[in-house]
């Protein structure tokens, strides 16, 4: 046989793991490394604020946070409660799918935090004892004194991240699908919901029995220039209130002994987000305000210096020029159940006097009340005596 035809020597078999234990250990380490990588990725994802946007009901909170000064701070940096930390234990994929299936409607029950944001969360970045604050205008805000008195950060700064959208009725029974970055920016554009307003300060000061005088929180007297003019109280303050009642209400609502309500307009953004048609409440005027606010009423219920004895001779001409001005004090129609503060028109004018109800009289009258000289402290004797004899 030729040498080429000789059989070649048999080649050895490919090398194999000789020990099954070594092979098992290698595979175990590989899967552990893979599980650790996926687990770490899931933990990071669930700790990220992006996962909050996956929840339909969290859209308002997510987009307002994105538009806030805290947009670079992760949700779990402030929401340190264990209920949020527990979410991070789930796998990212499973959690996202769970959140997506949770709700497909346009509205759901409002989400409530189990507990308020703790001071420790804020103090991880802010130190009220060393940080310099830049409040606007002439406001005095001694943060260290508030801290020493037990005032928590969230009591003043509850709107810093979300603009109090729940309190503004922009989350419950609203169309959540309308929420996006544009709406989030619009909601956070009104700084009165971002920063602590005067209502926040006044409510806290009243509850803690701290002075509510202007000088307590302001370096100036806070009296507007137009208030210092000589004719302000007698001629111009009503005209100014008619132009901008909201501006007057900012300060004077806290001067009333009873709550002053019904003078706040429903914001346009709230109307847009509301699924149902918002029925505008009956708009109240500055004349209504003079009766609702006890600070105004205390003055309007007193007889003006201009109302001398001769005033009765000329009051008809004056009322013909501007009857509404008279009704700021003389509410003869008793609209809204508000009783007149002084003499009513029908007390003197027989045409309107017919069917007079004694219960509406500002001074209590007995069933068989007779006319006395006391009646003429308000009523004109010359007019009344034509029918009423003493």
Secondary structure as the mmCIF struct_conf table of DSSP 4:
data_model
#
loop_
_struct_conf.conf_type_id
_struct_conf.id
_struct_conf.beg_label_comp_id
_struct_conf.beg_label_asym_id
_struct_conf.beg_label_seq_id
_struct_conf.end_label_comp_id
_struct_conf.end_label_asym_id
_struct_conf.end_label_seq_id
HELX_RH_3T_P HELX_RH_3T_P1 UNK A 3 UNK A 5
BEND BEND1 UNK A 6 UNK A 6
HELX_LH_PP_P HELX_LH_PP_P1 UNK A 7 UNK A 15
BEND BEND2 UNK A 18 UNK A 18
HELX_RH_AL_P HELX_RH_AL_P1 UNK A 20 UNK A 47
BEND BEND3 UNK A 48 UNK A 48
HELX_RH_3T_P HELX_RH_3T_P2 UNK A 49 UNK A 54
BEND BEND4 UNK A 55 UNK A 55
HELX_RH_3T_P HELX_RH_3T_P3 UNK A 56 UNK A 58
HELX_RH_AL_P HELX_RH_AL_P2 UNK A 59 UNK A 66
TURN_TY1_P TURN_TY1_P1 UNK A 67 UNK A 67
BEND BEND5 UNK A 68 UNK A 68
TURN_TY1_P TURN_TY1_P2 UNK A 69 UNK A 72
BEND BEND6 UNK A 73 UNK A 73
HELX_RH_AL_P HELX_RH_AL_P3 UNK A 75 UNK A 78
BEND BEND7 UNK A 81 UNK A 81
HELX_RH_AL_P HELX_RH_AL_P4 UNK A 82 UNK A 85
HELX_RH_3T_P HELX_RH_3T_P4 UNK A 86 UNK A 89
BEND BEND8 UNK A 90 UNK A 90
HELX_RH_AL_P HELX_RH_AL_P5 UNK A 92 UNK A 102
BEND BEND9 UNK A 105 UNK A 106
HELX_LH_PP_P HELX_LH_PP_P2 UNK A 109 UNK A 111
BEND BEND10 UNK A 114 UNK A 115
HELX_LH_PP_P HELX_LH_PP_P3 UNK A 116 UNK A 118
HELX_RH_AL_P HELX_RH_AL_P6 UNK A 119 UNK A 123
TURN_TY1_P TURN_TY1_P3 UNK A 124 UNK A 125
TURN_TY1_P TURN_TY1_P4 UNK A 128 UNK A 130
BEND BEND11 UNK A 136 UNK A 136
TURN_TY1_P TURN_TY1_P5 UNK A 137 UNK A 138
STRN STRN1 UNK A 139 UNK A 139
HELX_RH_AL_P HELX_RH_AL_P7 UNK A 143 UNK A 148
TURN_TY1_P TURN_TY1_P6 UNK A 149 UNK A 150
HELX_RH_AL_P HELX_RH_AL_P8 UNK A 153 UNK A 156
TURN_TY1_P TURN_TY1_P7 UNK A 158 UNK A 169
BEND BEND12 UNK A 170 UNK A 171
TURN_TY1_P TURN_TY1_P8 UNK A 172 UNK A 173
STRN STRN2 UNK A 174 UNK A 174
HELX_RH_3T_P HELX_RH_3T_P5 UNK A 176 UNK A 178
BEND BEND13 UNK A 180 UNK A 180
HELX_RH_AL_P HELX_RH_AL_P9 UNK A 181 UNK A 187
TURN_TY1_P TURN_TY1_P9 UNK A 188 UNK A 188
BEND BEND14 UNK A 189 UNK A 189
HELX_RH_3T_P HELX_RH_3T_P6 UNK A 191 UNK A 193
TURN_TY1_P TURN_TY1_P10 UNK A 194 UNK A 194
BEND BEND15 UNK A 195 UNK A 195
HELX_RH_AL_P HELX_RH_AL_P10 UNK A 198 UNK A 207
TURN_TY1_P TURN_TY1_P11 UNK A 208 UNK A 209
BEND BEND16 UNK A 213 UNK A 213
HELX_RH_AL_P HELX_RH_AL_P11 UNK A 214 UNK A 217
STRN STRN3 UNK A 218 UNK A 218
BEND BEND17 UNK A 219 UNK A 220
HELX_RH_3T_P HELX_RH_3T_P7 UNK A 225 UNK A 228
BEND BEND18 UNK A 229 UNK A 229
TURN_TY1_P TURN_TY1_P12 UNK A 230 UNK A 231
HELX_RH_PI_P HELX_RH_PI_P1 UNK A 232 UNK A 236
HELX_RH_AL_P HELX_RH_AL_P12 UNK A 237 UNK A 243
HELX_RH_AL_P HELX_RH_AL_P13 UNK A 245 UNK A 252
HELX_RH_3T_P HELX_RH_3T_P8 UNK A 253 UNK A 255
BEND BEND19 UNK A 257 UNK A 258
BEND BEND20 UNK A 262 UNK A 262
HELX_LH_PP_P HELX_LH_PP_P4 UNK A 264 UNK A 267
HELX_RH_AL_P HELX_RH_AL_P14 UNK A 268 UNK A 273
STRN STRN4 UNK A 274 UNK A 274
BEND BEND21 UNK A 275 UNK A 276
HELX_LH_PP_P HELX_LH_PP_P5 UNK A 277 UNK A 284
HELX_RH_AL_P HELX_RH_AL_P15 UNK A 286 UNK A 292
HELX_RH_AL_P HELX_RH_AL_P16 UNK A 294 UNK A 300
TURN_TY1_P TURN_TY1_P13 UNK A 301 UNK A 301
BEND BEND22 UNK A 302 UNK A 302
HELX_LH_PP_P HELX_LH_PP_P6 UNK A 303 UNK A 304
TURN_TY1_P TURN_TY1_P14 UNK A 305 UNK A 306
TURN_TY1_P TURN_TY1_P15 UNK A 309 UNK A 310
HELX_RH_AL_P HELX_RH_AL_P17 UNK A 311 UNK A 321
HELX_RH_AL_P HELX_RH_AL_P18 UNK A 323 UNK A 327
TURN_TY1_P TURN_TY1_P16 UNK A 328 UNK A 329
TURN_TY1_P TURN_TY1_P17 UNK A 332 UNK A 333
HELX_RH_3T_P HELX_RH_3T_P9 UNK A 335 UNK A 337
HELX_LH_PP_P HELX_LH_PP_P7 UNK A 338 UNK A 340
BEND BEND23 UNK A 341 UNK A 342
HELX_RH_3T_P HELX_RH_3T_P10 UNK A 345 UNK A 347
TURN_TY1_P TURN_TY1_P18 UNK A 348 UNK A 348
HELX_RH_AL_P HELX_RH_AL_P19 UNK A 350 UNK A 353
TURN_TY1_P TURN_TY1_P19 UNK A 354 UNK A 355
HELX_RH_3T_P HELX_RH_3T_P11 UNK A 358 UNK A 360
BEND BEND24 UNK A 362 UNK A 363
TURN_TY1_P TURN_TY1_P20 UNK A 367 UNK A 368
HELX_RH_3T_P HELX_RH_3T_P12 UNK A 373 UNK A 377
TURN_TY1_P TURN_TY1_P21 UNK A 378 UNK A 378
BEND BEND25 UNK A 379 UNK A 379
HELX_RH_AL_P HELX_RH_AL_P20 UNK A 381 UNK A 384
TURN_TY1_P TURN_TY1_P22 UNK A 385 UNK A 387
#
